[in-house]
Amino acid sequence: QAINVAVNMLFTFGIAQIFLNMLCHLKFGLFFFFAGFVLIMTVFIALFLPETKNVPIEEMNKVWKSHWFWTKFVPDVDTVTNNNRRATAQS
């Protein structure tokens, strides 16, 4: 959490330093600039984050495994568990 807070404060500082300069140059266009970022973030959330409402933590792997993008990166829990058991048994 400390890293999260530090990065948030760093970016807030950066935006605060350039905001007035950008406002002078872009005028009302600055708000379109920020609205564009809000639009990009909204599209990202809609496409890449699956709905997890009322999903128990034990079923979360299935949610991520069934997503069209994240299925490539989420390992199958049964395969990982079996591999860990085999490695422990061989030791």
C-alpha positions as CSV (number, residue, x, y, z in Angstrom):
1,Q,0.0,0.0,0.0
2,A,2.9,2.3,0.7
3,I,4.0,2.0,-2.9
4,N,0.5,2.6,-4.1
5,V,0.3,5.8,-2.1
6,A,3.7,7.0,-3.2
7,V,3.0,6.5,-6.9
8,N,-0.4,8.2,-6.5
9,M,1.2,11.2,-4.8
10,L,3.9,11.3,-7.5
11,F,1.4,11.4,-10.3
12,T,-0.8,13.9,-8.5
13,F,2.2,16.1,-8.0
14,G,3.1,15.8,-11.7
15,I,-0.5,16.7,-12.8
16,A,-0.6,19.6,-10.4
17,Q,2.7,21.0,-11.8
18,I,1.6,20.9,-15.5
19,F,-2.2,21.6,-15.1
20,L,-2.0,25.5,-15.1
21,N,0.5,25.5,-18.0
22,M,-1.7,23.2,-20.0
23,L,-4.8,25.2,-19.1
24,C,-3.1,28.4,-20.4
25,H,-2.2,26.7,-23.7
26,L,-5.2,24.4,-24.3
27,K,-7.9,26.5,-22.7
28,F,-11.2,24.5,-22.5
29,G,-9.5,21.8,-24.6
30,L,-7.7,20.6,-21.5
31,F,-11.0,19.2,-20.2
32,F,-11.5,17.3,-23.5
33,F,-7.9,16.0,-22.9
34,F,-8.9,14.6,-19.5
35,A,-12.3,13.4,-20.8
36,G,-10.3,11.4,-23.4
37,F,-8.4,9.7,-20.6
38,V,-11.7,8.9,-18.8
39,L,-13.1,7.4,-22.0
40,I,-9.9,5.3,-22.5
41,M,-10.1,4.1,-18.8
42,T,-13.8,3.3,-19.2
43,V,-13.2,1.2,-22.3
44,F,-10.3,-0.6,-20.5
45,I,-12.5,-1.5,-17.5
46,A,-15.4,-2.6,-19.7
47,L,-13.2,-4.9,-21.9
48,F,-10.5,-6.2,-19.5
49,L,-12.1,-6.5,-16.0
50,P,-14.8,-9.2,-15.6
51,E,-17.7,-8.8,-13.2
52,T,-16.9,-10.4,-9.9
53,K,-20.0,-9.4,-7.9
54,N,-21.3,-12.2,-5.7
55,V,-18.5,-14.5,-6.7
56,P,-16.8,-16.3,-3.8
57,I,-13.0,-16.1,-3.6
58,E,-12.8,-19.9,-4.3
59,E,-14.5,-19.4,-7.7
60,M,-12.4,-16.4,-8.7
61,N,-10.0,-18.5,-10.8
62,K,-12.9,-19.7,-12.9
63,V,-14.0,-16.1,-13.6
64,W,-10.5,-15.1,-14.8
65,K,-10.0,-18.3,-16.6
66,S,-13.2,-17.8,-18.6
67,H,-12.4,-14.3,-19.6
68,W,-11.4,-13.9,-23.3
69,F,-8.1,-12.1,-22.6
70,W,-6.9,-13.3,-19.2
71,T,-7.3,-17.0,-19.9
72,K,-3.9,-16.9,-21.5
73,F,-2.2,-15.7,-18.3
74,V,-4.2,-17.6,-15.6
75,P,-2.9,-21.1,-14.9
76,D,-5.4,-23.9,-14.2
77,V,-5.6,-24.4,-10.4
78,D,-5.8,-28.2,-10.6
79,T,-2.7,-28.4,-12.8
80,V,-0.7,-26.1,-10.5
81,T,-1.9,-28.1,-7.4
82,N,-1.0,-31.5,-9.1
83,N,2.5,-30.2,-10.1
84,N,3.1,-28.9,-6.6
85,R,2.1,-32.3,-5.1
86,R,4.4,-34.1,-7.6
87,A,7.3,-31.8,-6.7
88,T,6.8,-32.4,-3.0
89,A,6.5,-36.2,-3.5
90,Q,9.8,-36.3,-5.4
91,S,11.7,-34.3,-2.8
